[in-house]
Amino acid sequence: MISAPFSPGQALTTALGGLQSGVAQLNRAAETVATGKVGVEPMIDAMVAEQTVAQNAAVIRTADEMQGTLLDILV
């Protein structure tokens, strides 16, 4: 079965979910540190969350550029 091409709208939806997941992970790590459970694990979680947010933000930027290009082509 051949699937349809991935559209910028689908990319935005997927990246938004990833962005929300990264922010939630960062919030959990911050709560852990705030309760006094300082250690390596919460810091690693925070760094992973930072990368998750950054990468999903990059996908959102790219999808936005793709949509702009498609609109330019259609107009």
trRosetta pair geometry for C-beta under 8 A, 3 or more apart (Angstrom, degrees):
i j d omega theta_ij theta_ji phi_ij phi_ji
4 7 7.8 -11 131 -31 111 98
6 10 5.4 -120 -163 79 73 132
6 11 6.3 83 155 -57 108 92
7 10 4.8 99 56 6 77 100
7 11 7.1 -137 100 -5 43 87
8 11 5.4 -53 -148 36 36 116
8 12 6.4 40 153 -23 67 101
8 63 4.3 139 -159 -164 83 83
8 64 7.6 145 -174 -60 124 21
8 66 4.4 -172 -88 91 124 119
8 67 4.5 -169 120 -58 160 88
8 70 7.1 -142 -1 0 140 140
9 12 5.7 -50 -150 32 32 112
9 13 6.5 31 153 -18 64 105
9 63 7.8 152 -55 -177 18 124
9 67 7.8 90 -56 -88 67 121
10 13 5.7 -54 -148 36 34 112
10 14 6.2 30 155 -15 67 108
11 14 5.9 -57 -145 41 29 108
11 15 6.0 25 158 -16 66 112
11 59 5.9 -144 174 170 101 102
11 60 7.9 175 132 -93 92 39
11 62 7.4 -82 152 90 147 96
11 63 4.0 -173 96 -92 122 128
11 66 7.6 63 43 41 149 145
12 15 5.9 -59 -141 41 26 107
12 16 6.1 31 158 -24 64 107
12 60 6.1 75 -124 -124 71 74
12 63 4.8 -168 -59 122 80 154
12 64 7.6 92 -91 -59 113 70
13 16 5.9 -53 -148 31 26 112
13 17 6.8 27 153 -17 60 104
14 17 5.8 -56 -157 34 32 111
14 18 6.5 29 149 -15 65 107
14 59 7.4 -74 91 143 95 149
15 18 5.4 -54 -148 39 37 113
15 19 6.1 42 151 -24 68 104
15 56 4.5 151 -164 -166 79 83
15 57 7.7 149 174 -65 119 18
15 59 3.9 -165 -98 94 132 121
15 60 4.7 -169 121 -58 145 79
15 63 6.7 -156 8 -2 143 139
16 19 5.5 -50 -146 34 32 115
16 20 6.4 32 154 -17 64 104
16 56 7.6 158 -63 171 16 122
16 60 7.1 91 -64 -91 68 118
17 20 5.8 -54 -149 37 30 110
17 21 6.4 33 151 -20 63 107
18 21 5.5 -53 -148 36 33 115
18 22 6.4 35 154 -20 65 104
18 52 6.3 -143 170 179 91 92
18 55 7.4 -71 143 91 139 93
18 56 3.8 -173 99 -96 113 134
18 59 7.4 56 53 39 141 144
19 22 5.8 -53 -150 34 30 112
19 23 6.5 28 154 -16 64 105
19 52 7.8 165 -106 136 33 86
19 53 5.9 71 -138 -131 69 66
19 56 4.2 -157 -62 114 76 139
19 57 6.6 96 -103 -60 116 68
19 60 7.1 15 -49 -38 139 134
20 23 5.8 -53 -147 37 32 110
20 24 6.3 33 154 -19 65 106
21 24 5.7 -55 -148 37 30 111
21 25 6.4 32 153 -20 64 105
21 52 6.6 -94 97 162 93 141
22 25 5.6 -53 -148 35 32 112
22 26 6.4 32 153 -18 65 104
22 49 4.9 134 -169 -163 72 69
22 50 7.7 149 -177 -56 116 10
22 51 8.0 -143 -132 75 127 45
22 52 3.4 -175 -98 103 113 112
22 53 3.9 -174 125 -58 145 73
22 56 6.3 -161 -6 16 137 134
23 26 5.6 -53 -148 36 33 112
23 27 6.4 37 151 -21 64 104
23 49 7.4 123 -80 -176 16 114
23 53 6.4 88 -59 -93 69 118
24 27 5.6 -51 -149 34 33 114
24 28 6.6 34 152 -20 64 102
25 28 5.7 -51 -150 34 33 111
25 29 6.5 32 152 -17 65 105
25 45 6.1 -143 170 177 96 94
25 48 6.8 -76 144 96 145 98
25 49 4.0 -167 97 -95 107 111
25 52 6.6 63 42 40 142 153
26 29 5.7 -54 -149 37 34 111
26 30 6.3 35 152 -20 66 106
26 45 7.8 168 -99 135 38 86
26 46 6.0 73 -130 -131 73 66
26 49 3.8 172 -62 139 80 151
26 50 7.0 96 -93 -58 120 61
26 53 7.1 -2 -31 -35 136 132
27 30 5.6 -54 -146 37 31 112
27 31 6.3 34 154 -21 65 104
28 31 5.7 -52 -148 34 31 112
28 32 6.5 35 152 -22 63 104
28 45 6.9 -83 92 156 99 143
29 32 5.6 -52 -153 32 33 114
29 33 6.6 29 152 -14 65 104
29 42 4.6 138 -158 -164 80 79
29 43 7.6 137 -171 -69 124 17
29 45 4.0 -177 -88 100 119 114
29 46 4.2 -171 130 -63 155 79
29 49 6.2 -142 4 -2 136 142
30 33 5.8 -55 -149 39 33 108
30 34 6.1 35 152 -22 67 109
30 42 8.0 147 -57 -176 20 118
30 46 7.2 97 -56 -98 69 112
31 34 5.5 -54 -142 38 31 114
31 35 6.5 27 158 -19 64 105
32 35 6.2 -60 -152 34 27 106
32 37 5.0 -73 178 72 80 116
32 41 7.7 -82 147 101 156 100
32 42 4.3 -160 93 -98 128 129
32 45 7.5 67 31 53 145 147
33 36 8.0 76 175 -49 34 11
33 37 7.0 -102 -92 67 27 67
33 38 5.8 56 -136 -93 75 74
33 42 5.0 172 -55 137 87 153
33 43 8.0 87 -80 -63 122 67
33 46 7.9 11 -28 -51 134 135
37 42 6.7 121 104 -31 91 136
38 42 7.0 -90 -131 45 40 132
39 42 6.2 99 58 14 71 92
39 43 7.4 -137 101 1 41 98
40 43 5.8 -71 -157 43 36 111
40 44 6.0 34 154 -22 74 108
41 44 5.8 -56 -146 35 29 109
41 45 6.3 30 156 -19 64 106
42 45 5.4 -52 -146 37 35 116
42 46 6.3 39 153 -23 66 103
43 46 5.6 -50 -148 33 32 113
43 47 6.5 31 153 -17 63 104
44 47 5.7 -55 -149 37 33 110
44 48 6.3 33 153 -18 66 105
45 48 5.8 -55 -146 38 30 110
45 49 6.2 32 153 -20 64 107
46 49 5.6 -53 -147 37 30 113
46 50 6.4 37 151 -25 63 103
47 50 5.5 -47 -148 30 33 116
47 51 6.7 30 154 -14 63 103
48 51 5.9 -57 -153 38 33 108
48 52 6.3 38 148 -24 66 106
49 52 5.4 -51 -146 34 33 116
49 53 6.3 33 156 -18 66 104
50 53 6.0 -55 -150 36 28 108
50 54 6.3 26 153 -17 63 110
51 54 5.6 -55 -142 39 32 112
51 55 6.1 28 161 -17 67 108
52 55 6.2 -59 -145 38 24 105
52 56 6.3 15 160 -10 62 112
53 56 6.1 -63 -146 43 26 105
53 57 6.1 30 156 -22 64 109
54 57 5.7 -56 -147 35 27 112
54 58 6.6 31 152 -22 62 104
55 58 5.6 -50 -153 31 34 114
55 59 6.8 36 149 -19 64 100
56 59 5.4 -45 -150 32 40 114
56 60 6.5 44 149 -21 65 101
57 60 5.5 -51 -150 34 35 114
57 61 6.5 39 150 -20 65 102
58 61 5.7 -50 -148 34 33 112
58 62 6.4 32 154 -17 65 106
59 62 5.7 -56 -148 39 31 111
59 63 6.2 31 155 -19 66 107
60 63 5.8 -53 -143 38 29 110
60 64 6.3 33 154 -22 63 107
61 64 5.7 -57 -151 35 29 113
61 65 6.5 28 152 -18 64 105
62 65 5.6 -54 -150 36 33 112
62 66 6.3 36 151 -21 65 104
63 66 5.5 -50 -147 34 34 115
63 67 6.4 35 153 -19 65 102
64 67 5.8 -52 -149 35 31 110
64 68 6.5 33 151 -19 63 106
65 68 5.6 -54 -149 36 33 114
65 69 6.3 34 152 -20 65 105
66 69 5.7 -54 -149 36 31 111
66 70 6.3 32 153 -18 65 105
67 70 5.6 -53 -147 37 33 112
67 71 6.3 33 153 -19 65 105
68 71 5.7 -55 -149 37 30 110
68 72 6.3 34 152 -21 64 105
69 72 5.5 -52 -148 34 32 114
69 73 6.5 33 153 -20 64 104
70 73 5.7 -54 -150 34 32 112
70 74 6.3 25 155 -14 65 109
71 74 5.8 -59 -145 41 32 108
71 75 6.1 23 160 -17 68 112
72 75 6.2 -62 -141 38 26 104
